[in-house]
Amino acid sequence: MVKAIRVHVCGGPEVLKLEEVEIGEPKEGEIQVKNKAIGVNYYDVHFRKGNYRTALPFTPGIEAVGVITALGPGLRGLEVGDLVSHDGFIMGAYAEEQILPATAVVPVPASISPTVAASVTIKGMTAQLLLRRCFKVEAGHMVLVHAAAGGVGSLLCQWANALGATVIGTVSTESKAAQATQDGCSHVIIYTKEDFVACVNEITSGKGVDVVYDSVGKDTFEGSLACLKPRGWMVSCGQSSGAPDPIPLSALAAKGLFLTRPTFVQYNATRDELLESAREVFANVDAGVLKVHVNHTYPLSKAAQAHADLENRKTTGSVVLIPDTDAKDQFNMCSAE
């Protein structure tokens, strides 16, 4: 038996309950992983609320890093003791241990800690598909990133800046504005105090931006379209404020705009795509292009608090859960020092 967070009814953070579950043994093509760090994503919130449907009860979480403790019969290419990261296709990461398909993990370089890897695998690979494959950002582009101090937003800003783009970020507070500036934003808009459409218009001298990465959704969608230059790209990559209202095609036709809603699964449909994306992300972390802000860690048993803080916009950068046994070990080590 292992401890895991379970959801028996969809709702607020309080529905996240720590329970003991049976995970069984790895079968052919599977591995058993002892999780060391678990990434928290807004995707998890949508499942908890019931916005994205799955059978009840379930264990949330799509991102974790851990050590392989057992291999299914005849499995080759992986070894007990390897550090691997969960790639986002299989839910159930909010647990001390998991059984996973071997094809659903990527190797983590020894130079990257489990906590950092759990903060950057899914978010970094999401940034990679948005910047490098969905719309290919190049030097000279003007880029607008909403939620610029968030987990994905922070990486988008750093990476786009490194590619030579001019980055405009929107945030909700002064402290988040400071982080966005640190992450490479040339211009930061505090949308709670300023009209971001008017600010973008002023920054670009009325020309608009080449691409908008909008993870907010309903509250920003129409404004994001207004910020684009002719033939600009509107990339809808989340909906933390709710699903955007439907729009007529004529709303795009006026400026010949492109609208897309990419997903992680679509852009990592093959094993080769998955491995190449992970390699590029980890290489950029090693090179210092991407600096991962692990600003909030919680014991696994405090997953409800992590969700509440995330939803109430009390967090910046990445949020990570640590299995309680490891969290206790870390505390004891710190106390000994």
C-alpha positions in Angstrom: 0.0 0.0 0.0 1.2 3.5 -0.8 -0.2 7.0 0.1 -1.9 8.9 -2.7 -4.3 11.9 -3.1 -7.7 10.7 -4.1 -10.7 12.6 -5.5 -14.1 11.0 -4.9 -16.3 14.0 -5.9 -15.3 17.0 -7.9 -15.2 20.3 -6.2 -12.9 22.7 -4.3 -9.4 22.0 -2.9 -11.0 20.3 0.1 -12.0 17.2 -2.0 -8.3 16.2 -2.2 -7.9 13.4 0.3 -4.8 11.5 1.3 -5.5 7.8 1.3 -3.7 4.4 1.1 -4.1 2.6 -2.2 -2.8 -0.6 -3.7 -0.8 -0.2 -6.9 0.2 -3.8 -7.7 3.3 -4.9 -9.6 4.6 -3.7 -13.0 3.5 -5.9 -15.9 5.0 -6.3 -19.3 6.1 -2.9 -20.7 5.6 -1.2 -17.3 7.8 0.2 -14.5 7.4 1.0 -10.9 8.5 4.5 -9.8 9.0 5.9 -6.3 8.2 9.6 -6.7 10.7 12.2 -5.3 8.9 15.4 -6.5 5.5 16.0 -8.0 4.7 19.0 -10.2 1.4 20.9 -9.7 -0.2 22.2 -12.8 -3.5 24.1 -13.5 -4.5 21.1 -15.5 -4.9 19.3 -12.2 -7.2 22.0 -11.0 -9.5 21.5 -14.0 -9.8 17.8 -13.4 -10.4 18.3 -9.6 -13.2 20.8 -10.5 -14.7 18.5 -13.1 -14.0 20.9 -16.0 -12.1 18.0 -17.6 -14.0 14.7 -17.1 -12.6 11.4 -15.9 -13.9 8.5 -14.0 -14.3 8.9 -10.2 -12.5 8.3 -7.9 -9.1 9.3 -9.3 -5.6 10.4 -8.3 -4.7 13.7 -10.0 -1.4 14.8 -11.3 0.4 14.5 -14.7 4.0 15.4 -13.7 6.4 13.6 -11.3 10.0 12.7 -11.1 11.2 9.6 -9.4 13.5 6.6 -9.2 12.6 3.3 -10.9 12.3 0.6 -8.3 11.0 -2.3 -10.4 10.8 -3.4 -14.1 8.1 -5.5 -15.8 9.1 -8.8 -17.3 11.6 -8.6 -20.2 11.8 -4.8 -20.2 15.0 -3.4 -21.7 16.4 0.1 -22.1 15.7 1.2 -18.5 17.3 0.1 -15.2 16.3 0.0 -11.5 17.7 3.2 -10.0 17.3 5.4 -13.1 15.8 8.8 -12.5 12.9 9.5 -14.8 10.2 12.0 -15.4 6.5 11.3 -16.1 5.7 12.8 -19.4 2.1 14.0 -19.0 0.1 11.3 -20.7 -0.9 9.3 -17.6 -2.7 10.8 -14.6 -2.0 9.7 -11.1 1.2 11.6 -10.1 -0.1 12.7 -6.7 1.2 9.5 -5.1 4.3 8.1 -3.3 4.7 5.4 -6.0 3.2 4.7 -9.5 3.1 2.0 -12.0 3.7 3.5 -15.5 4.1 2.4 -19.1 7.9 2.5 -19.9 7.0 4.6 -22.9 5.5 7.3 -20.7 8.8 8.5 -19.0 11.8 10.4 -20.1 15.3 10.1 -18.6 16.4 13.0 -16.3 20.1 14.1 -16.5 22.0 13.6 -13.3 22.8 17.3 -13.4 19.2 18.2 -12.7 17.6 17.6 -9.3 14.2 15.8 -9.0 12.6 19.0 -7.7 13.8 21.1 -10.6 12.9 18.3 -13.1 9.4 18.0 -11.7 9.0 21.8 -12.1 10.2 21.9 -15.7 9.4 18.7 -17.6 5.8 19.3 -18.5 6.0 23.1 -18.3 9.2 23.2 -20.3 8.0 20.9 -22.9 4.8 23.0 -23.2 6.9 26.1 -23.7 9.0 24.2 -26.3 6.0 23.3 -28.4 4.5 26.7 -28.1 7.7 28.6 -29.0 9.5 26.2 -31.3 6.8 24.3 -33.1 3.3 25.9 -32.8 4.5 29.4 -33.7 8.2 29.5 -34.2 9.5 32.6 -32.4 12.5 34.3 -33.9 14.7 37.3 -33.3 12.7 40.5 -33.9 9.3 39.1 -33.0 7.1 41.0 -30.6 5.6 38.4 -28.1 2.8 38.9 -25.6 2.7 36.4 -22.7 -0.2 36.4 -20.2 0.4 35.1 -16.7 4.1 35.9 -17.3 5.1 35.0 -13.7 3.4 31.6 -13.7 5.1 28.2 -14.2 4.8 28.1 -18.0 4.7 31.9 -18.4 8.1 32.3 -16.7 9.7 29.8 -19.1 8.1 31.3 -22.1 9.5 34.7 -21.3 13.0 33.4 -20.6 13.1 31.3 -23.8 11.5 33.9 -26.1 14.0 36.5 -24.8 16.9 34.1 -25.4 15.6 33.7 -29.0 15.9 37.4 -29.6 12.2 38.4 -29.3 10.9 41.4 -27.5 8.6 40.1 -24.7 5.7 41.8 -23.2 4.3 40.2 -20.0 1.1 40.7 -18.1 0.9 40.0 -14.3 -1.4 40.8 -11.4 1.0 42.3 -8.8 4.2 44.4 -8.4 6.1 41.4 -7.0 5.1 39.3 -10.0 6.2 42.2 -12.3 9.6 42.1 -10.7 10.0 38.4 -11.5 8.7 38.9 -15.1 11.4 41.5 -15.6 14.0 39.2 -14.2 12.7 36.5 -16.7 13.4 38.7 -19.7 10.3 40.8 -20.2 11.2 44.1 -21.8 7.8 45.5 -20.8 5.5 44.3 -17.9 1.9 45.3 -17.6 0.1 44.9 -14.3 -3.4 44.2 -15.7 -5.1 44.9 -12.4 -4.1 48.5 -12.7 -3.7 49.0 -16.5 -5.6 48.2 -19.7 -3.3 45.7 -21.3 -4.7 46.3 -24.8 -4.0 50.1 -24.5 -0.5 49.4 -23.1 0.4 46.9 -25.9 -0.9 49.4 -28.5 1.4 52.1 -27.0 4.4 49.8 -26.7 4.1 48.7 -30.3 3.2 52.1 -31.7 -0.1 50.7 -32.8 1.4 47.9 -34.9 0.5 45.0 -32.5 2.4 41.8 -31.6 3.3 38.8 -33.7 1.9 36.3 -31.3 -0.1 36.1 -28.0 0.3 33.2 -25.6 -2.9 33.3 -23.7 -3.3 30.9 -20.8 -6.0 32.9 -19.0 -8.9 32.4 -21.4 -12.2 34.1 -20.9 -11.0 37.3 -19.2 -8.3 38.1 -21.8 -9.3 36.4 -25.0 -10.9 39.3 -26.9 -8.3 41.7 -25.7 -5.6 39.3 -26.9 -7.1 39.3 -30.4 -7.1 43.1 -30.4 -3.3 43.1 -29.5 -2.3 41.2 -32.7 -0.9 42.7 -35.8 -2.3 41.7 -39.2 -1.7 37.9 -39.8 -0.7 37.6 -36.1 -1.1 34.3 -34.2 -3.4 33.9 -31.2 -2.3 30.8 -29.3 -4.8 29.8 -26.7 -2.9 27.6 -24.2 -5.1 27.6 -21.1 -8.2 28.9 -19.5 -7.6 29.7 -15.8 -10.4 32.3 -15.9 -12.8 30.0 -17.7 -13.5 29.0 -21.3 -13.5 31.9 -23.8 -16.8 32.9 -25.3 -17.4 31.7 -28.9 -16.3 34.1 -31.6 -17.4 34.4 -35.2 -14.9 33.7 -37.9 -15.3 37.3 -39.0 -13.5 38.4 -35.9 -10.4 36.8 -37.3 -11.0 37.9 -40.9 -10.7 41.6 -40.2 -6.9 41.2 -39.7 -6.4 37.8 -41.2 -5.5 36.3 -37.8 -4.6 32.7 -37.0 -6.1 31.0 -34.0 -4.9 27.7 -32.6 -5.4 25.6 -29.4 -2.4 23.3 -29.2 -2.2 20.5 -26.7 0.8 18.6 -25.2 -0.5 15.3 -26.6 -0.8 16.6 -30.1 2.7 17.8 -30.2 4.3 14.8 -28.5 2.4 12.0 -30.3 5.4 9.9 -31.0 8.2 8.6 -28.7 10.8 10.4 -30.8 8.9 13.8 -30.5 8.7 13.3 -26.7 12.4 12.5 -26.2 13.6 15.3 -28.5 11.4 17.8 -26.7 12.6 16.7 -23.3 16.2 16.8 -24.5 15.9 20.4 -25.7 14.3 21.5 -22.4 16.9 19.8 -20.2 19.7 21.1 -22.4 18.4 24.7 -22.0 18.2 24.2 -18.2 21.8 22.9 -18.1 22.9 25.8 -20.3 21.3 28.4 -18.0 18.9 29.6 -20.7 16.0 28.4 -18.5 16.1 29.2 -14.8 13.5 27.2 -12.9 11.8 29.1 -10.0 10.7 26.5 -7.5 9.1 29.0 -5.3 6.6 26.8 -3.5 7.0 23.3 -2.1 4.3 21.4 0.0 4.2 17.9 1.5 2.0 15.6 -0.5 -0.5 15.6 2.3 -1.0 19.4 1.9 -2.1 19.1 -1.8 -5.3 20.9 -1.0 -3.4 24.0 0.3 -1.2 24.0 -2.8 -4.3 24.0 -5.0 -5.9 26.8 -3.0 -2.8 29.0 -3.2 -2.5 28.3 -6.9 -6.1 29.2 -7.6 -5.9 32.4 -5.5 -2.9 33.5 -7.4 -0.7 33.4 -4.3 2.0 31.6 -6.2 4.7 32.5 -8.7 6.9 30.1 -10.7 6.5 26.4 -10.0 4.6 24.6 -7.3 5.9 21.2 -6.2 4.6 18.5 -3.9 7.1 16.3 -2.0 6.0 12.8 -0.8 5.7 13.1 3.0 8.4 10.6 3.8 10.9 12.6 1.6 9.6 15.9 3.0 10.3 14.6 6.6 13.8 13.5 5.5 14.5 16.9 4.0 13.3 18.6 7.2 15.5 16.4 9.4 18.5 17.0 7.2 17.9 20.8 7.5 17.5 20.5 11.2 20.7 18.5 11.5 22.6 21.2 9.7 
